[in-house]
Amino acid sequence: MKKYSFYITMLLLFTSCEAILLEEEVNTTDPFVNFEYLWKECDEKYSYFTIKNVDWDAIKVEYEAKLYEGMSQDSLFNVFEAMLNELKDNHGNLVSDVRTSFYGTQYLAQDNFDWRVIVDNYITPQYQITGPIRHNYIADNQIAYVRLESFSNTLNDEHLDYILSKYQDTEAMIIDLRDNSGGKIEYSYKLLSRLITEETLVQYTRIKAGTAHDNFTSPEAIYISPYNGITYTKKIAILIDGGSYSTTSLFALNTKAFSHIALVGDTTGGGLGMPAGGQLPNGWFYRFSVTQSLDLQQNPEFENGVPADITATFDPTDFSRDEIIDTALSNGVNGLLD
């Protein structure tokens, strides 16, 4: 848990330095000046060029050719948005007074979640809501179903105490993180700390450290410690899909360290790099990934998605069942986690 300050300090330093540099340099709407600024910042600080096989020099030639004197700010935004989208990274964003760019990784994968199907066939309309979590018993009250649609909303100890106490007598728990686009890392660590029994190494991280695309700091180990209080450490199935992004992908990666937790569903959308950014000379804000999250073998390849341990896909034409929940019930809960 000590790594929170590591991330926060890094991000604050990054954005603070950007603001200082902007004040000392130039304030202009010139398209060529702003283009060079954004391209160079990304060239020196983005963390996944190699993993994503992006030729940033070739992209500069392609998109610089689209610039011309007197172009509107809206046209310039279109060029910058398209250039950042070449990173294929939801953390590559541009924000003006009237527009925000995004890549849309979640739309590249099949839609594997329908809340109405779950309510109609598994948890009934009388499910409970505790903070950001919707939950109820399923499978003749033997299994707990817990739905967390975002790590952005406040998840506190009172919420978790109530939910984990309520389901202590169940045989297993399903935590549904499909279509969860991420949020605050601290909430993912808070949840995971309630599901484990001992301090465990879950990943490594490293920060972009120099101008070369593969220049990083030495990997730093990240450990998760169990919560000193109410926990749930029976069998747990984590449901994931292509809409499970950013912090949710990181959560999925971290669970790989635990034998009583299995990932069920489809490969996550990735997004394991921590984003940071700054401000262009024309006042627009930008951000992109500046770190890499590494698995226990110090491999960064999971940026392209964390695969499920047990694969299943949802049939959107069948409203009578959720194949991913059924797979967790028939396979994950009843043996494959042993």
C-alpha positions as a LaTeX table, in Angstrom:
\begin{tabular}{lrrr}
\hline
Residue & $x$ (\AA) & $y$ (\AA) & $z$ (\AA) \\
\hline
Met1 & 0.00 & 0.00 & 0.00 \\
Lys2 & 2.99 & 2.29 & 0.40 \\
Lys3 & 3.09 & 2.76 & $-3.37$ \\
Tyr4 & 0.13 & 5.17 & $-3.38$ \\
Ser5 & 2.46 & 8.05 & $-2.57$ \\
Phe6 & 4.85 & 6.85 & $-5.28$ \\
Tyr7 & 2.17 & 7.23 & $-7.97$ \\
Ile8 & 0.69 & 10.44 & $-6.59$ \\
Thr9 & 4.04 & 12.15 & $-6.16$ \\
Met10 & 5.08 & 11.18 & $-9.68$ \\
Leu11 & 1.89 & 12.55 & $-11.21$ \\
Leu12 & 2.00 & 15.79 & $-9.24$ \\
Leu13 & 5.61 & 16.39 & $-10.18$ \\
Phe14 & 4.88 & 15.69 & $-13.83$ \\
Thr15 & 1.93 & 18.06 & $-14.11$ \\
Ser16 & 3.58 & 20.75 & $-11.99$ \\
Cys17 & 6.65 & 20.75 & $-14.19$ \\
Glu18 & 4.48 & 21.08 & $-17.28$ \\
Ala19 & 2.76 & 24.16 & $-15.88$ \\
Ile20 & 6.07 & 25.81 & $-15.02$ \\
Leu21 & 7.51 & 25.12 & $-18.47$ \\
Leu22 & 4.46 & 26.57 & $-20.16$ \\
Glu23 & 4.68 & 29.82 & $-18.22$ \\
Glu24 & 8.35 & 30.21 & $-19.11$ \\
Glu25 & 7.90 & 29.46 & $-22.80$ \\
Val26 & 5.37 & 30.68 & $-25.35$ \\
Asn27 & 1.61 & 31.19 & $-25.37$ \\
Thr28 & 0.37 & 30.82 & $-28.95$ \\
Thr29 & $-2.33$ & 29.25 & $-31.10$ \\
Asp30 & 0.11 & 28.65 & $-33.95$ \\
Pro31 & $-0.71$ & 25.11 & $-35.22$ \\
Phe32 & 2.91 & 24.21 & $-35.98$ \\
Val33 & 4.21 & 25.28 & $-32.56$ \\
Asn34 & 1.46 & 23.37 & $-30.75$ \\
Phe35 & 1.92 & 20.31 & $-32.93$ \\
Glu36 & 5.66 & 20.17 & $-32.25$ \\
Tyr37 & 5.06 & 20.62 & $-28.54$ \\
Leu38 & 2.51 & 17.79 & $-28.28$ \\
Trp39 & 4.42 & 15.40 & $-30.52$ \\
Lys40 & 7.68 & 15.93 & $-28.64$ \\
Glu41 & 6.11 & 15.59 & $-25.18$ \\
Cys42 & 4.57 & 12.31 & $-26.23$ \\
Asp43 & 7.74 & 11.15 & $-27.98$ \\
Glu44 & 9.82 & 11.62 & $-24.82$ \\
Lys45 & 7.33 & 10.52 & $-22.14$ \\
Tyr46 & 4.78 & 8.03 & $-23.51$ \\
Ser47 & 5.45 & 4.55 & $-22.12$ \\
Tyr48 & 4.07 & 2.03 & $-24.62$ \\
Phe49 & 5.44 & 2.78 & $-28.09$ \\
Thr50 & 7.25 & $-0.57$ & $-28.30$ \\
Ile51 & 4.45 & $-2.70$ & $-26.85$ \\
Lys52 & 1.91 & $-1.12$ & $-29.21$ \\
Asn53 & 4.31 & $-1.16$ & $-32.19$ \\
Val54 & 3.79 & 2.56 & $-32.90$ \\
Asp55 & 6.17 & 4.32 & $-35.31$ \\
Trp56 & 5.92 & 7.81 & $-33.81$ \\
Asp57 & 8.35 & 9.35 & $-36.30$ \\
Ala58 & 6.24 & 8.20 & $-39.24$ \\
Ile59 & 3.13 & 9.49 & $-37.50$ \\
Lys60 & 4.75 & 12.92 & $-37.14$ \\
Val61 & 5.34 & 13.08 & $-40.90$ \\
Glu62 & 1.77 & 12.00 & $-41.63$ \\
Tyr63 & 0.00 & 14.42 & $-39.31$ \\
Glu64 & 2.28 & 17.42 & $-39.66$ \\
Ala65 & 1.36 & 17.37 & $-43.36$ \\
Lys66 & $-2.25$ & 18.08 & $-42.38$ \\
Leu67 & $-1.36$ & 21.44 & $-40.80$ \\
Tyr68 & $-1.68$ & 24.80 & $-42.56$ \\
Glu69 & $-1.51$ & 28.46 & $-41.60$ \\
Gly70 & $-4.81$ & 29.93 & $-40.52$ \\
Met71 & $-6.51$ & 26.59 & $-39.79$ \\
Ser72 & $-9.28$ & 26.77 & $-37.21$ \\
Gln73 & $-8.76$ & 25.50 & $-33.68$ \\
Asp74 & $-11.47$ & 22.90 & $-34.30$ \\
Ser75 & $-9.59$ & 21.57 & $-37.34$ \\
Leu76 & $-6.37$ & 21.53 & $-35.33$ \\
Phe77 & $-8.12$ & 19.58 & $-32.58$ \\
Asn78 & $-9.18$ & 17.01 & $-35.18$ \\
Val79 & $-5.56$ & 16.51 & $-36.24$ \\
Phe80 & $-4.29$ & 16.19 & $-32.66$ \\
Glu81 & $-7.10$ & 13.82 & $-31.70$ \\
Ala82 & $-6.38$ & 11.54 & $-34.66$ \\
Met83 & $-2.65$ & 11.58 & $-33.88$ \\
Leu84 & $-3.17$ & 10.63 & $-30.22$ \\
Asn85 & $-5.58$ & 7.90 & $-31.27$ \\
Glu86 & $-2.68$ & 6.26 & $-33.12$ \\
Leu87 & $-1.52$ & 5.23 & $-29.64$ \\
Lys88 & $-4.66$ & 3.06 & $-29.30$ \\
Asp89 & $-4.81$ & 4.03 & $-25.64$ \\
Asn90 & $-7.82$ & 5.39 & $-23.73$ \\
His91 & $-5.35$ & 7.29 & $-21.57$ \\
Gly92 & $-4.32$ & 9.40 & $-24.57$ \\
Asn93 & $-6.63$ & 12.41 & $-24.28$ \\
Leu94 & $-6.86$ & 16.03 & $-25.36$ \\
Val95 & $-9.17$ & 18.55 & $-23.67$ \\
Ser96 & $-10.13$ & 21.98 & $-25.02$ \\
Asp97 & $-12.77$ & 24.37 & $-23.72$ \\
Val98 & $-15.41$ & 22.59 & $-25.79$ \\
Arg99 & $-14.09$ & 19.11 & $-26.69$ \\
Thr100 & $-12.48$ & 16.03 & $-25.16$ \\
Ser101 & $-10.83$ & 13.36 & $-27.27$ \\
Phe102 & $-10.82$ & 9.65 & $-26.47$ \\
Tyr103 & $-9.88$ & 6.45 & $-28.29$ \\
Gly104 & $-12.68$ & 4.08 & $-27.20$ \\
Thr105 & $-10.84$ & 0.81 & $-26.51$ \\
Gln106 & $-14.00$ & $-0.69$ & $-25.01$ \\
Tyr107 & $-15.76$ & $-0.52$ & $-28.36$ \\
Leu108 & $-13.21$ & $-2.82$ & $-30.00$ \\
Ala109 & $-14.46$ & $-5.80$ & $-28.01$ \\
Gln110 & $-17.79$ & $-7.60$ & $-27.84$ \\
Asp111 & $-20.36$ & $-6.21$ & $-25.42$ \\
Asn112 & $-20.49$ & $-8.84$ & $-22.67$ \\
Phe113 & $-22.81$ & $-7.27$ & $-20.12$ \\
Asp114 & $-26.54$ & $-6.60$ & $-19.78$ \\
Trp115 & $-27.79$ & $-5.55$ & $-16.34$ \\
Arg116 & $-31.41$ & $-6.34$ & $-17.17$ \\
Val117 & $-30.50$ & $-9.97$ & $-17.91$ \\
Ile118 & $-28.87$ & $-10.22$ & $-14.49$ \\
Val119 & $-31.83$ & $-8.67$ & $-12.67$ \\
Asp120 & $-34.37$ & $-10.81$ & $-14.52$ \\
Asn121 & $-32.56$ & $-14.12$ & $-14.13$ \\
Tyr122 & $-30.19$ & $-14.02$ & $-11.18$ \\
Ile123 & $-30.49$ & $-11.40$ & $-8.43$ \\
Thr124 & $-34.16$ & $-10.24$ & $-8.73$ \\
Pro125 & $-35.24$ & $-6.56$ & $-8.62$ \\
Gln126 & $-34.93$ & $-6.63$ & $-4.83$ \\
Tyr127 & $-31.15$ & $-6.49$ & $-4.88$ \\
Gln128 & $-29.35$ & $-4.23$ & $-2.39$ \\
Ile129 & $-27.29$ & $-1.11$ & $-3.04$ \\
Thr130 & $-24.38$ & $-0.27$ & $-0.74$ \\
Gly131 & $-22.34$ & 2.74 & $-1.82$ \\
Pro132 & $-21.23$ & 2.06 & $-5.43$ \\
Ile133 & $-22.02$ & $-1.67$ & $-5.18$ \\
Arg134 & $-25.16$ & $-3.60$ & $-6.16$ \\
His135 & $-25.38$ & $-7.06$ & $-4.64$ \\
Asn136 & $-27.53$ & $-10.04$ & $-3.67$ \\
Tyr137 & $-27.54$ & $-13.80$ & $-3.18$ \\
Ile138 & $-27.77$ & $-16.07$ & $-6.22$ \\
Ala139 & $-27.72$ & $-19.85$ & $-6.81$ \\
Asp140 & $-30.16$ & $-20.70$ & $-3.99$ \\
Asn141 & $-28.41$ & $-18.25$ & $-1.67$ \\
Gln142 & $-25.14$ & $-20.20$ & $-1.87$ \\
Ile143 & $-23.22$ & $-17.61$ & $-3.90$ \\
Ala144 & $-22.78$ & $-13.86$ & $-3.40$ \\
Tyr145 & $-23.08$ & $-11.67$ & $-6.47$ \\
Val146 & $-21.37$ & $-8.27$ & $-6.21$ \\
Arg147 & $-21.51$ & $-5.72$ & $-9.03$ \\
Leu148 & $-19.06$ & $-2.80$ & $-9.10$ \\
Glu149 & $-19.48$ & $-0.72$ & $-12.25$ \\
Ser150 & $-16.73$ & 1.82 & $-11.52$ \\
Phe151 & $-13.77$ & 2.45 & $-9.25$ \\
Ser152 & $-14.46$ & 6.18 & $-9.54$ \\
Asn153 & $-17.17$ & 6.36 & $-6.87$ \\
Thr154 & $-16.31$ & 6.34 & $-3.17$ \\
Leu155 & $-15.73$ & 2.82 & $-1.84$ \\
Asn156 & $-15.15$ & 2.94 & 1.89 \\
Asp157 & $-14.60$ & 0.48 & 4.76 \\
Glu158 & $-18.19$ & 0.77 & 5.94 \\
His159 & $-19.44$ & $-0.38$ & 2.52 \\
Leu160 & $-17.09$ & $-3.35$ & 2.47 \\
Asp161 & $-17.73$ & $-4.29$ & 6.11 \\
Tyr162 & $-21.46$ & $-4.52$ & 5.43 \\
Ile163 & $-21.18$ & $-6.52$ & 2.21 \\
Leu164 & $-18.51$ & $-8.97$ & 3.35 \\
Ser165 & $-20.27$ & $-9.57$ & 6.66 \\
Lys166 & $-23.55$ & $-10.24$ & 4.88 \\
Tyr167 & $-22.07$ & $-12.96$ & 2.67 \\
Gln168 & $-19.69$ & $-14.65$ & 5.12 \\
Asp169 & $-21.70$ & $-17.89$ & 5.03 \\
Thr170 & $-21.81$ & $-18.23$ & 1.24 \\
Glu171 & $-19.72$ & $-20.83$ & $-0.55$ \\
Ala172 & $-18.17$ & $-18.37$ & $-2.97$ \\
Met173 & $-18.42$ & $-14.84$ & $-4.35$ \\
Ile174 & $-18.75$ & $-13.46$ & $-7.86$ \\
Ile175 & $-17.43$ & $-9.90$ & $-8.32$ \\
Asp176 & $-18.65$ & $-8.49$ & $-11.62$ \\
Leu177 & $-16.22$ & $-5.94$ & $-13.11$ \\
Arg178 & $-17.41$ & $-6.16$ & $-16.71$ \\
Asp179 & $-17.76$ & $-2.81$ & $-18.43$ \\
Asn180 & $-15.94$ & $-1.14$ & $-15.51$ \\
Ser181 & $-13.72$ & 1.48 & $-17.16$ \\
Gly182 & $-11.59$ & 2.09 & $-14.06$ \\
Gly183 & $-11.16$ & 4.92 & $-11.57$ \\
Lys184 & $-9.07$ & 5.34 & $-8.44$ \\
Ile185 & $-6.29$ & 2.84 & $-7.84$ \\
Glu186 & $-6.70$ & 3.20 & $-4.07$ \\
Tyr187 & $-10.20$ & 1.69 & $-4.28$ \\
Ser188 & $-8.94$ & $-1.33$ & $-6.22$ \\
Tyr189 & $-6.27$ & $-1.94$ & $-3.59$ \\
Lys190 & $-8.83$ & $-1.45$ & $-0.84$ \\
Leu191 & $-11.07$ & $-4.11$ & $-2.37$ \\
Leu192 & $-8.27$ & $-6.58$ & $-3.05$ \\
Ser193 & $-6.93$ & $-6.23$ & 0.50 \\
Arg194 & $-10.30$ & $-7.58$ & 1.72 \\
Leu195 & $-9.95$ & $-10.75$ & $-0.37$ \\
Ile196 & $-6.52$ & $-12.05$ & 0.69 \\
Thr197 & $-4.84$ & $-13.61$ & 3.73 \\
Glu198 & $-1.21$ & $-12.51$ & 3.55 \\
Glu199 & 1.00 & $-9.77$ & 2.15 \\
Thr200 & 1.68 & $-10.66$ & $-1.46$ \\
Leu201 & 3.73 & $-9.31$ & $-4.35$ \\
Val202 & 1.16 & $-8.52$ & $-7.07$ \\
Gln203 & 3.08 & $-6.59$ & $-9.75$ \\
Tyr204 & 6.00 & $-4.33$ & $-10.60$ \\
Thr205 & 5.89 & $-0.80$ & $-11.96$ \\
Arg206 & 8.36 & 1.47 & $-13.73$ \\
Ile207 & 8.27 & 5.06 & $-14.98$ \\
Lys208 & 9.42 & 6.54 & $-18.26$ \\
Ala209 & 12.79 & 8.04 & $-17.31$ \\
Gly210 & 14.50 & 9.34 & $-20.45$ \\
Thr211 & 13.81 & 10.50 & $-23.98$ \\
Ala212 & 14.44 & 7.10 & $-25.60$ \\
His213 & 11.26 & 5.07 & $-26.03$ \\
Asp214 & 12.56 & 2.16 & $-23.92$ \\
Asn215 & 14.25 & 4.18 & $-21.19$ \\
Phe216 & 12.60 & 3.42 & $-17.81$ \\
Thr217 & 13.41 & 3.41 & $-14.13$ \\
Ser218 & 14.21 & 0.07 & $-12.52$ \\
Pro219 & 11.08 & $-1.99$ & $-11.75$ \\
Glu220 & 9.66 & $-1.38$ & $-8.28$ \\
Ala221 & 7.73 & $-4.12$ & $-6.50$ \\
Ile222 & 4.17 & $-3.51$ & $-5.32$ \\
Tyr223 & 2.72 & $-5.55$ & $-2.47$ \\
Ile224 & $-0.84$ & $-5.81$ & $-1.19$ \\
Ser225 & $-1.41$ & $-6.48$ & 2.51 \\
Pro226 & $-4.57$ & $-8.06$ & 3.93 \\
Tyr227 & $-7.03$ & $-5.80$ & 5.72 \\
Asn228 & $-7.02$ & $-6.02$ & 9.50 \\
Gly229 & $-10.73$ & $-6.60$ & 9.87 \\
Ile230 & $-13.59$ & $-8.21$ & 7.95 \\
Thr231 & $-12.41$ & $-10.11$ & 4.86 \\
Tyr232 & $-13.70$ & $-12.70$ & 2.41 \\
Thr233 & $-11.16$ & $-15.32$ & 1.37 \\
Lys234 & $-13.26$ & $-18.18$ & 0.01 \\
Lys235 & $-13.45$ & $-18.90$ & $-3.72$ \\
Ile236 & $-13.89$ & $-15.74$ & $-5.78$ \\
Ala237 & $-14.66$ & $-15.36$ & $-9.48$ \\
Ile238 & $-13.90$ & $-11.96$ & $-11.01$ \\
Leu239 & $-15.93$ & $-11.31$ & $-14.17$ \\
Ile240 & $-14.05$ & $-9.28$ & $-16.82$ \\
Asp241 & $-14.36$ & $-8.26$ & $-20.47$ \\
Gly242 & $-13.04$ & $-5.76$ & $-23.00$ \\
Gly243 & $-14.80$ & $-2.95$ & $-21.15$ \\
Ser244 & $-12.75$ & $-3.68$ & $-18.02$ \\
Tyr245 & $-10.15$ & $-0.96$ & $-18.44$ \\
Ser246 & $-7.40$ & 0.96 & $-16.62$ \\
Thr247 & $-7.67$ & 0.43 & $-12.85$ \\
Thr248 & $-9.96$ & $-2.55$ & $-13.49$ \\
Ser249 & $-7.34$ & $-4.16$ & $-15.75$ \\
Leu250 & $-4.77$ & $-3.51$ & $-13.06$ \\
Phe251 & $-7.03$ & $-5.17$ & $-10.49$ \\
Ala252 & $-7.35$ & $-8.18$ & $-12.80$ \\
Leu253 & $-3.57$ & $-8.36$ & $-13.21$ \\
Asn254 & $-3.08$ & $-8.21$ & $-9.43$ \\
Thr255 & $-5.45$ & $-11.14$ & $-8.85$ \\
Lys256 & $-3.13$ & $-13.40$ & $-10.85$ \\
Ala257 & $-1.05$ & $-13.73$ & $-7.68$ \\
Phe258 & $-3.84$ & $-15.54$ & $-5.78$ \\
Ser259 & $-4.92$ & $-19.15$ & $-6.30$ \\
His260 & $-8.40$ & $-18.73$ & $-4.77$ \\
Ile261 & $-9.33$ & $-15.98$ & $-7.27$ \\
Ala262 & $-10.09$ & $-16.70$ & $-10.94$ \\
Leu263 & $-10.81$ & $-14.32$ & $-13.81$ \\
Val264 & $-13.84$ & $-15.40$ & $-15.81$ \\
Gly265 & $-14.99$ & $-13.91$ & $-19.12$ \\
Asp266 & $-13.03$ & $-12.15$ & $-21.87$ \\
Thr267 & $-9.67$ & $-10.35$ & $-22.06$ \\
Thr268 & $-9.69$ & $-6.89$ & $-20.47$ \\
Gly269 & $-9.19$ & $-3.71$ & $-22.48$ \\
Gly270 & $-5.73$ & $-2.99$ & $-21.01$ \\
Gly271 & $-4.77$ & 0.51 & $-19.98$ \\
Leu272 & $-2.28$ & $-0.43$ & $-17.26$ \\
Gly273 & $-0.12$ & 2.69 & $-17.62$ \\
Met274 & $-0.68$ & 5.58 & $-15.23$ \\
Pro275 & $-1.60$ & 8.76 & $-17.16$ \\
Ala276 & $-0.09$ & 12.19 & $-16.63$ \\
Gly277 & 0.12 & 15.29 & $-18.78$ \\
Gly278 & 0.23 & 19.05 & $-19.06$ \\
Gln279 & $-0.91$ & 22.04 & $-21.12$ \\
Leu280 & $-0.18$ & 23.05 & $-24.70$ \\
Pro281 & 0.84 & 26.61 & $-25.63$ \\
Asn282 & $-2.72$ & 27.26 & $-26.86$ \\
Gly283 & $-4.17$ & 26.29 & $-23.47$ \\
Trp284 & $-5.44$ & 22.77 & $-24.27$ \\
Phe285 & $-4.68$ & 20.01 & $-21.79$ \\
Tyr286 & $-3.30$ & 16.62 & $-22.75$ \\
Arg287 & $-2.41$ & 13.38 & $-21.04$ \\
Phe288 & $-1.05$ & 9.93 & $-21.88$ \\
Ser289 & 0.45 & 6.91 & $-20.12$ \\
Val290 & 3.86 & 7.53 & $-18.54$ \\
Thr291 & 4.37 & 4.30 & $-16.57$ \\
Gln292 & 4.29 & 0.57 & $-17.25$ \\
Ser293 & 2.68 & $-2.04$ & $-15.03$ \\
Leu294 & 4.58 & $-5.32$ & $-15.15$ \\
Asp295 & 3.46 & $-8.83$ & $-14.17$ \\
Leu296 & 5.33 & $-11.01$ & $-11.69$ \\
Gln297 & 7.83 & $-11.92$ & $-14.42$ \\
Gln298 & 8.33 & $-8.17$ & $-15.08$ \\
Asn299 & 6.61 & $-8.45$ & $-18.45$ \\
Pro300 & 4.72 & $-5.35$ & $-19.72$ \\
Glu301 & 2.69 & $-7.21$ & $-22.38$ \\
Phe302 & $-0.56$ & $-7.17$ & $-20.39$ \\
Glu303 & $-1.01$ & $-3.56$ & $-21.48$ \\
Asn304 & $-2.78$ & $-5.16$ & $-24.45$ \\
Gly305 & $-5.24$ & $-6.85$ & $-22.10$ \\
Val306 & $-5.31$ & $-9.24$ & $-19.15$ \\
Pro307 & $-6.71$ & $-12.62$ & $-20.29$ \\
Ala308 & $-9.35$ & $-14.50$ & $-18.34$ \\
Asp309 & $-8.37$ & $-17.72$ & $-16.58$ \\
Ile310 & $-11.70$ & $-19.22$ & $-17.68$ \\
Thr311 & $-12.96$ & $-17.92$ & $-21.03$ \\
Ala312 & $-16.64$ & $-17.21$ & $-21.68$ \\
Thr313 & $-18.63$ & $-14.78$ & $-23.83$ \\
Phe314 & $-22.11$ & $-13.33$ & $-23.50$ \\
Asp315 & $-24.83$ & $-14.04$ & $-26.07$ \\
Pro316 & $-26.70$ & $-10.73$ & $-26.52$ \\
Thr317 & $-29.57$ & $-12.50$ & $-28.32$ \\
Asp318 & $-30.43$ & $-14.74$ & $-25.36$ \\
Phe319 & $-32.14$ & $-12.77$ & $-22.59$ \\
Ser320 & $-32.69$ & $-15.84$ & $-20.40$ \\
Arg321 & $-29.12$ & $-16.27$ & $-19.18$ \\
Asp322 & $-25.70$ & $-14.71$ & $-18.72$ \\
Glu323 & $-23.15$ & $-17.19$ & $-20.06$ \\
Ile324 & $-20.29$ & $-15.60$ & $-18.13$ \\
Ile325 & $-22.10$ & $-15.85$ & $-14.79$ \\
Asp326 & $-23.14$ & $-19.42$ & $-15.63$ \\
Thr327 & $-19.53$ & $-20.30$ & $-16.44$ \\
Ala328 & $-18.40$ & $-18.88$ & $-13.11$ \\
Leu329 & $-21.06$ & $-20.93$ & $-11.32$ \\
Ser330 & $-20.51$ & $-24.22$ & $-13.13$ \\
Asn331 & $-16.73$ & $-24.11$ & $-13.54$ \\
Gly332 & $-14.98$ & $-21.46$ & $-11.50$ \\
Val333 & $-16.87$ & $-21.85$ & $-8.24$ \\
Asn334 & $-17.20$ & $-25.64$ & $-8.31$ \\
Gly335 & $-13.64$ & $-26.78$ & $-8.74$ \\
Leu336 & $-11.37$ & $-24.81$ & $-11.07$ \\
Leu337 & $-10.29$ & $-22.51$ & $-8.26$ \\
Asp338 & $-8.99$ & $-25.41$ & $-6.15$ \\
\hline
\end{tabular}
